[in-house]
Amino acid sequence: MARVSELHVNGKICRVDADAGRTLLSVLRDDLKLTGCKYGCGEGECGACTVLIDGKPVRSCSQDTGDVGNRKIVTVEGLERDGKLHPVQEAFLKTQALQCGYCTCGMIMSAVALLEKTPHPTEQDIVRAMNGNICRCGVYQRIVAAINEAAKAMPEKVG
């Protein structure tokens, strides 16, 4: 079977030695020790394993590592800059949009992708973008509030 020798993760080239058919989730967690993304359902349905690939939310449990190629992967660990949390991470803390925390990283990654594409989302935009991210604790109202809070805190993009 084909092997993957490097991945572009969180702004760095990471050396790996993985079967191309292994899931990206497995390689991120087991080989690169990036444990923010979680194994939830293993079928790409719950969103706990969400990462960004070239800015788009992807379920890493159903993504073969060999199909990633030179695309840029961002995990929740890659959101902070110079020791400062991303505005979405800050908003999740401020609004207490987590309980057990298991789904939180996937929720945050989906929210980051939404706000990059739609800086001023409506509640309907948020619900649509977050559909498929399951929170077993049921704090959906706080998650929507966190995304609204983050939208206000995100820097405006110029040109």
Backbone as JSON, one array per atom type, in Angstrom:
{
  "sequence": "MARVSELHVNGKICRVDADAGRTLLSVLRDDLKLTGCKYGCGEGECGACTVLIDGKPVRSCSQDTGDVGNRKIVTVEGLERDGKLHPVQEAFLKTQALQCGYCTCGMIMSAVALLEKTPHPTEQDIVRAMNGNICRCGVYQRIVAAINEAAKAMPEKVG",
  "N": [[0.85, -1.19, 0.0], [0.38, 2.3, -0.62], [2.34, 4.94, 0.86], [2.34, 7.72, 3.12], [4.39, 10.44, 3.61], [4.64, 13.02, 4.53], [2.75, 15.71, 5.94], [0.95, 18.8, 5.75], [0.45, 20.57, 8.41], [-1.1, 22.77, 10.58], [0.44, 24.97, 9.74], [2.98, 23.93, 9.46], [5.35, 21.62, 8.07], [4.92, 18.32, 8.61], [6.55, 15.38, 9.35], [5.64, 12.09, 8.63], [4.94, 8.57, 8.74], [2.86, 6.83, 7.27], [0.25, 4.57, 6.31], [-1.45, 5.18, 3.3], [-4.16, 4.71, 3.32], [-5.01, 4.97, 5.91], [-7.03, 6.7, 8.32], [-7.23, 10.26, 8.45], [-7.77, 11.29, 10.96], [-6.73, 9.31, 12.67], [-3.96, 9.46, 12.08], [-3.4, 12.13, 12.8], [-4.03, 12.12, 15.59], [-2.7, 9.81, 16.69], [-0.1, 9.63, 15.55], [0.89, 12.27, 15.28], [0.17, 13.36, 17.67], [-1.85, 15.24, 18.06], [-4.46, 15.83, 19.68], [-6.84, 17.19, 19.8], [-8.96, 16.94, 17.93], [-11.56, 14.61, 18.0], [-12.46, 11.12, 18.24], [-15.58, 10.24, 17.39], [-18.14, 9.13, 16.11], [-17.06, 7.71, 14.01], [-17.98, 7.66, 11.46], [-18.24, 10.03, 10.16], [-20.43, 11.57, 10.86], [-20.96, 12.92, 13.3], [-19.26, 15.08, 13.83], [-17.25, 15.52, 15.73], [-14.63, 15.11, 15.04], [-13.8, 17.12, 13.36], [-11.7, 18.97, 11.22], [-9.93, 21.6, 9.51], [-9.41, 21.64, 6.08], [-7.65, 23.19, 3.72], [-9.17, 25.38, 4.49], [-11.77, 24.47, 4.59], [-14.32, 22.75, 6.42], [-13.79, 19.43, 7.4], [-14.53, 16.05, 8.0], [-12.4, 14.26, 9.77], [-12.33, 11.59, 10.43], [-13.31, 10.17, 8.35], [-11.72, 10.69, 6.26], [-9.27, 9.71, 4.1], [-5.81, 9.6, 4.67], [-4.03, 9.54, 2.53], [-5.4, 10.92, 0.57], [-5.17, 13.56, 1.14], [-2.86, 14.9, 0.33], [-0.9, 17.72, -0.57], [-2.41, 19.57, 0.69], [-3.53, 22.08, 3.01], [-3.82, 21.54, 6.39], [-5.63, 22.34, 9.27], [-5.84, 22.09, 12.69], [-7.59, 22.25, 15.85], [-5.6, 22.9, 17.61], [-3.98, 24.5, 16.12], [-5.1, 27.01, 15.96], [-4.56, 29.08, 17.78], [-2.62, 32.08, 18.18], [0.47, 33.35, 18.81], [0.25, 32.69, 21.54], [-2.3, 33.5, 22.09], [-5.73, 32.8, 22.18], [-7.93, 31.9, 19.48], [-10.57, 34.04, 18.3], [-13.02, 32.59, 18.18], [-12.57, 30.46, 19.91], [-12.21, 31.9, 22.29], [-14.8, 33.01, 22.51], [-16.37, 30.71, 22.88], [-15.52, 29.97, 25.43], [-16.27, 32.28, 26.9], [-19.09, 32.33, 26.65], [-19.75, 29.99, 27.77], [-20.1, 27.7, 26.16], [-19.91, 24.94, 26.25], [-19.94, 21.74, 27.76], [-19.34, 18.86, 28.57], [-17.29, 18.91, 26.75], [-16.46, 17.26, 24.69], [-17.39, 17.5, 22.03], [-16.55, 20.01, 21.43], [-14.15, 20.92, 20.1], [-14.57, 20.15, 17.42], [-16.89, 21.62, 16.93], [-15.88, 24.22, 17.19], [-14.05, 24.3, 15.05], [-15.78, 24.03, 12.84], [-17.23, 26.38, 13.2], [-15.23, 28.32, 12.87], [-14.66, 27.96, 10.14], [-17.13, 28.73, 9.05], [-17.24, 31.48, 9.83], [-15.06, 32.5, 8.47], [-15.94, 32.35, 5.88], [-18.45, 33.59, 5.99], [-18.64, 36.39, 7.46], [-20.54, 37.83, 8.96], [-22.83, 36.18, 10.03], [-26.27, 35.11, 9.84], [-28.67, 33.86, 12.23], [-29.82, 31.65, 11.05], [-27.87, 31.02, 9.12], [-25.84, 30.16, 10.84], [-27.01, 27.93, 12.13], [-27.38, 26.28, 9.9], [-24.7, 25.89, 9.05], [-23.65, 24.59, 11.24], [-25.07, 22.3, 11.38], [-25.1, 18.86, 11.75], [-22.96, 18.77, 13.43], [-22.81, 17.32, 16.38], [-23.91, 17.82, 19.67], [-23.9, 16.19, 22.5], [-24.58, 17.0, 25.01], [-26.33, 19.03, 24.62], [-26.09, 21.88, 24.38], [-26.81, 23.77, 22.45], [-27.95, 26.37, 22.11], [-26.14, 27.99, 23.47], [-23.92, 27.56, 21.9], [-24.66, 28.74, 19.47], [-24.85, 31.35, 20.44], [-22.17, 31.76, 21.12], [-20.94, 31.73, 18.61], [-22.12, 33.96, 17.44], [-21.06, 35.9, 19.17], [-18.32, 35.59, 18.62], [-18.3, 36.4, 15.96], [-18.65, 39.14, 16.2], [-16.27, 39.79, 17.41], [-14.29, 39.13, 15.63], [-11.63, 40.17, 13.54], [-12.08, 42.6, 10.97], [-11.87, 41.82, 7.54], [-9.66, 43.06, 5.14], [-9.87, 44.12, 1.84]],
  "CA": [[0.0, 0.0, 0.0], [1.1, 3.57, -0.68], [2.66, 5.56, 2.15], [2.37, 9.18, 3.2], [5.59, 10.78, 4.38], [4.51, 14.34, 5.16], [1.48, 16.44, 5.91], [1.06, 20.22, 6.1], [-0.48, 20.7, 9.54], [-0.95, 23.96, 11.44], [1.51, 25.84, 9.25], [4.28, 23.26, 9.46], [5.44, 20.34, 7.4], [5.1, 17.28, 9.62], [6.97, 14.09, 8.81], [4.89, 10.93, 9.1], [5.11, 7.33, 7.98], [1.52, 6.28, 7.44], [-0.44, 4.01, 5.16], [-2.32, 6.17, 2.68], [-5.55, 4.38, 3.62], [-5.37, 5.3, 7.3], [-7.79, 7.94, 8.43], [-6.5, 11.44, 8.89], [-7.95, 11.36, 12.41], [-5.78, 8.4, 13.3], [-2.61, 9.99, 11.93], [-3.29, 13.34, 13.62], [-4.05, 11.79, 17.02], [-1.74, 8.79, 17.12], [1.26, 9.88, 15.08], [1.29, 13.66, 15.52], [-0.25, 13.7, 19.04], [-2.78, 16.36, 18.04], [-5.62, 15.11, 20.2], [-8.03, 18.04, 19.87], [-10.06, 16.29, 17.2], [-11.95, 13.41, 18.75], [-13.18, 10.04, 17.58], [-16.95, 10.22, 17.88], [-18.95, 8.07, 15.51], [-16.27, 6.97, 13.04], [-18.69, 7.63, 10.17], [-18.35, 11.39, 9.64], [-21.77, 12.1, 11.11], [-21.15, 13.68, 14.54], [-18.49, 16.31, 13.76], [-16.24, 15.65, 16.78], [-13.3, 14.99, 14.44], [-13.68, 18.13, 12.31], [-10.52, 19.8, 11.02], [-10.05, 22.37, 8.29], [-8.48, 21.33, 5.0], [-7.75, 24.34, 2.82], [-10.21, 26.27, 4.99], [-13.1, 23.85, 4.59], [-14.46, 21.75, 7.48], [-13.74, 18.05, 6.92], [-14.57, 15.02, 9.04], [-11.13, 13.56, 9.62], [-12.5, 10.15, 10.63], [-13.68, 9.54, 7.08], [-10.8, 11.23, 5.25], [-8.02, 8.95, 3.98], [-4.62, 10.44, 4.72], [-3.45, 9.6, 1.19], [-6.15, 11.84, -0.27], [-4.96, 14.93, 1.58], [-1.81, 15.47, -0.5], [-0.21, 18.9, -0.06], [-3.4, 20.51, 1.19], [-3.21, 22.62, 4.33], [-4.69, 21.05, 7.46], [-5.6, 23.1, 10.52], [-6.55, 21.48, 13.81], [-7.9, 23.24, 16.89], [-4.33, 23.31, 18.22], [-3.35, 25.48, 15.24], [-5.84, 28.27, 15.9], [-3.98, 30.14, 18.62], [-1.53, 32.85, 17.6], [1.31, 34.03, 19.81], [-0.28, 32.43, 22.87], [-3.66, 34.05, 22.24], [-6.75, 31.96, 21.57], [-8.72, 32.41, 18.36], [-11.82, 34.63, 18.8], [-14.07, 31.57, 18.37], [-12.24, 29.76, 21.16], [-12.53, 32.85, 23.38], [-16.25, 33.14, 22.63], [-16.89, 29.48, 23.47], [-15.27, 30.07, 26.87], [-17.05, 33.38, 27.46], [-20.51, 32.01, 26.68], [-19.85, 28.65, 28.37], [-20.72, 26.88, 25.12], [-19.41, 23.57, 26.35], [-20.14, 21.09, 29.04], [-18.33, 17.8, 28.67], [-16.19, 19.34, 25.92], [-16.07, 16.29, 23.69], [-17.71, 18.0, 20.69], [-16.18, 21.42, 21.34], [-13.14, 21.21, 19.07], [-15.23, 20.06, 16.12], [-17.78, 22.77, 16.83], [-15.04, 25.4, 16.98], [-13.5, 24.26, 13.69], [-16.88, 24.34, 11.92], [-17.55, 27.79, 13.38], [-14.16, 29.1, 12.24], [-14.88, 27.89, 8.7], [-18.3, 29.56, 8.77], [-16.93, 32.91, 9.97], [-14.13, 32.88, 7.4], [-16.75, 32.46, 4.66], [-19.58, 34.49, 6.25], [-18.23, 37.12, 8.68], [-21.7, 38.32, 9.71], [-23.88, 35.2, 9.74], [-27.56, 35.15, 10.51], [-28.86, 32.65, 13.04], [-30.07, 30.56, 10.1], [-26.55, 30.64, 8.58], [-25.12, 29.42, 11.88], [-27.65, 26.62, 12.29], [-27.08, 25.5, 8.69], [-23.27, 25.53, 9.05], [-23.34, 23.7, 12.36], [-25.86, 21.09, 11.23], [-24.21, 17.7, 11.63], [-22.09, 18.75, 14.6], [-23.71, 16.89, 17.45], [-23.55, 18.06, 21.07], [-24.71, 15.27, 23.3], [-25.03, 17.71, 26.21], [-27.45, 19.87, 24.2], [-25.9, 23.32, 24.63], [-26.87, 24.4, 21.13], [-28.22, 27.81, 22.21], [-24.89, 28.65, 23.85], [-23.02, 27.46, 20.75], [-25.09, 29.82, 18.57], [-24.45, 32.61, 21.09], [-20.71, 31.86, 21.01], [-20.59, 32.08, 17.23], [-22.5, 35.38, 17.29], [-20.05, 36.66, 19.93], [-17.06, 35.53, 17.87], [-18.46, 37.21, 14.74], [-18.44, 40.54, 16.61], [-14.88, 39.96, 17.83], [-13.36, 38.8, 14.55], [-11.16, 41.36, 12.81], [-12.62, 42.78, 9.62], [-10.91, 41.54, 6.47], [-9.46, 44.18, 4.23], [-9.64, 43.81, 0.44]],
  "C": [[0.89, 1.24, 0.0], [1.29, 4.14, 0.71], [2.6, 7.07, 2.01], [3.55, 9.53, 4.09], [5.54, 12.17, 5.0], [3.12, 14.9, 4.97], [1.76, 17.89, 6.28], [0.0, 20.5, 7.17], [-0.12, 21.93, 10.37], [0.25, 24.81, 11.05], [2.88, 25.22, 9.2], [4.22, 22.0, 8.6], [5.79, 19.31, 8.46], [5.47, 15.98, 8.92], [6.15, 12.99, 9.46], [5.3, 9.71, 8.28], [3.81, 6.56, 8.17], [1.02, 5.64, 6.16], [-1.4, 5.06, 4.62], [-3.79, 5.94, 3.01], [-5.96, 4.62, 5.06], [-6.15, 6.59, 7.34], [-6.89, 9.07, 8.91], [-6.6, 11.6, 10.4], [-6.92, 10.51, 13.13], [-4.35, 8.95, 13.24], [-2.42, 11.24, 12.8], [-3.16, 12.99, 15.1], [-2.89, 10.89, 17.43], [-0.3, 9.1, 16.73], [1.75, 11.28, 15.45], [0.89, 14.17, 16.9], [-1.08, 14.97, 19.11], [-4.15, 15.8, 18.4], [-6.87, 15.98, 20.35], [-9.21, 17.43, 19.13], [-10.31, 14.93, 17.85], [-12.59, 12.37, 17.84], [-14.57, 10.0, 18.2], [-17.68, 9.01, 17.33], [-18.16, 7.2, 14.54], [-16.89, 6.92, 11.66], [-18.87, 9.03, 9.57], [-19.67, 12.07, 9.9], [-21.87, 13.04, 12.31], [-20.34, 14.98, 14.59], [-17.39, 16.46, 14.81], [-14.81, 15.67, 16.23], [-13.0, 16.07, 13.42], [-12.35, 18.88, 12.38], [-10.79, 20.63, 9.77], [-9.0, 21.89, 7.3], [-8.7, 22.4, 3.94], [-8.94, 25.22, 3.18], [-11.61, 25.69, 5.05], [-13.19, 22.81, 5.7], [-14.58, 20.35, 6.87], [-13.77, 17.12, 8.11], [-13.34, 14.14, 8.87], [-11.24, 12.05, 9.82], [-12.84, 9.43, 9.34], [-12.83, 10.06, 5.92], [-9.53, 10.38, 5.23], [-6.85, 9.92, 3.93], [-4.01, 10.6, 3.33], [-4.17, 10.56, 0.26], [-5.93, 13.31, 0.08], [-3.9, 15.63, 0.72], [-1.12, 16.64, 0.17], [-1.17, 19.95, 0.49], [-3.07, 20.91, 2.62], [-4.28, 22.21, 5.35], [-4.52, 21.97, 8.67], [-6.44, 22.34, 11.54], [-6.82, 22.57, 14.84], [-6.62, 23.74, 17.56], [-3.64, 24.4, 17.4], [-4.05, 26.82, 15.18], [-5.2, 29.4, 16.69], [-2.83, 30.81, 17.89], [-0.82, 33.58, 18.72], [0.74, 33.89, 21.23], [-1.68, 32.95, 23.11], [-4.64, 33.15, 21.5], [-7.43, 32.68, 20.4], [-10.01, 33.02, 18.94], [-12.96, 33.62, 18.99], [-13.81, 30.8, 19.66], [-12.58, 30.63, 22.36], [-14.04, 32.94, 23.6], [-16.88, 31.89, 23.23], [-16.66, 29.48, 24.98], [-16.18, 31.11, 27.52], [-18.52, 33.03, 27.62], [-20.79, 30.64, 27.32], [-20.56, 27.68, 27.42], [-20.13, 25.47, 25.09], [-19.8, 23.03, 27.72], [-19.09, 20.0, 29.18], [-17.11, 18.12, 27.81], [-15.83, 18.41, 24.77], [-16.3, 16.82, 22.26], [-17.08, 19.36, 20.41], [-15.18, 21.71, 20.22], [-13.73, 21.14, 17.68], [-16.17, 21.23, 15.89], [-16.98, 24.03, 16.5], [-14.52, 25.42, 15.54], [-14.59, 24.56, 12.65], [-17.25, 25.82, 12.0], [-16.49, 28.69, 12.74], [-14.36, 29.12, 10.72], [-16.06, 28.77, 8.29], [-17.92, 31.03, 8.77], [-15.91, 33.39, 8.95], [-14.9, 33.13, 6.11], [-17.84, 33.52, 4.8], [-19.31, 35.25, 7.55], [-19.38, 37.6, 9.55], [-22.89, 37.39, 9.46], [-25.19, 35.51, 10.47], [-27.66, 33.89, 11.39], [-29.1, 31.44, 12.14], [-28.76, 30.08, 9.46], [-25.79, 29.77, 9.57], [-25.69, 28.02, 12.03], [-27.32, 25.72, 11.1], [-25.62, 25.01, 8.71], [-22.94, 24.52, 10.13], [-24.13, 22.4, 12.31], [-24.92, 19.9, 10.98], [-23.15, 17.66, 12.71], [-23.0, 18.47, 15.79], [-23.11, 17.18, 18.82], [-24.47, 17.2, 21.91], [-25.22, 15.91, 24.6], [-26.15, 18.7, 25.89], [-27.3, 21.36, 24.44], [-25.92, 24.13, 23.34], [-27.11, 25.91, 21.2], [-26.95, 28.57, 22.58], [-23.89, 28.62, 22.7], [-23.38, 28.55, 19.74], [-24.67, 31.17, 19.14], [-22.93, 32.82, 20.97], [-20.3, 32.29, 19.61], [-20.98, 33.53, 16.93], [-21.48, 36.27, 17.99], [-18.73, 36.72, 19.16], [-17.14, 36.39, 16.61], [-18.21, 38.69, 15.05], [-16.97, 40.8, 16.92], [-13.86, 39.73, 16.72], [-12.91, 40.09, 13.87], [-11.77, 41.41, 11.41], [-11.52, 42.51, 8.61], [-10.86, 42.73, 5.53], [-9.13, 43.63, 2.85], [-9.59, 42.41, 0.15]]
}
